[in-house]
Amino acid sequence: MPKFKQKKNSVSIGFDFMEKYLSSADPTYIVVYIYALGLAAEDIEMSIEDIAERLNMAGADVAGAFEFWQSEGVFSVNGETVIFNEISQNKNLFPGKSNKIPEVGGKTGNKAEKITSPSSGAEHTNNKYAAGKNYNNADISNDIRIDRLLADMLEKAQEFLGKPLSTNEIQTLYSIYEQIGLPPQVIILLIEYCVSNKKTNMNYIEKIAVSWSEKGIDTIEKALDFLAGESAKKDLMNELKKIFRLYERGFTEPEEDIIMNWINNYNTDTELIKYAYEITIMNTNKFSVQYMDKIIERWHNDGITDINAAKESSERFRQEKQNRNRYDVYQGSSYNYKDIENRVWNDKKNK
């Protein structure tokens, strides 16, 4: 976590700073500078994430401000300490210095894409779909300023997730917009969908974004159609769980695939599915989607689409099976007629 220290023992804004930046620097950056200056005067440690929350700003805006002021030489970073410098109107104090910003949590790095895994310490790329694309925090902040839809998307993301976005999370959402190519309005719907499924991990959100992109869900209309279908599917699965009395578990993925095949390809309604379930329980005494699938597939192949026709088919199937069993019993019997004749003859002689 950065600790702010000021070389001058007062909280003041120099005239050179005002001349150079008040008319040219982004107002957001100036607010961050003034607040950081106050932290330095009070010798307070505070992370960028906390600063963003105090100032009611996006984390990317605060991170972009730090990067901007460091590149301008207004302050420098020494380990985890941010040191304010005298301002020169005519030159950059550190013209050759690379742009490094304190990351959320107080560490220093070139960009938020490269992070260290807390469990293993291994370095990895936060957004694998942005390979070869380095996102500069100042550039992200600039895009947020000029693109109202992008800014709204990040604000909505914070609302849905119930917390301020970290720099890494902003990087990921920006890559979904910039690299994966989903519009901000679609990303908002995507995040809302993930949250409704109790999935708030940014890696999961990114995975779903890639899936949507591959399926061509890249407009508001397509996203709404997809979400309507998912809502209908969720309602159907809940209804079937009650019919099947599955109180302790949900459906497995293969079971869901079979069920959706009944709905989408066989046009099977819930009444027929319920009847197939009743037959399954009667014949096997247990729940089995695979057994039901054979019944429903047979109905589909026979062109059966309503419950009455299904019951008639089941009765015919039962009668045919019963007749086959009787025929099998008859065919399986063997009689020794000579032996029977000898027994009858002996009985007569004994009388």
Disulfide bonds with the S-S distance in Angstrom:
none
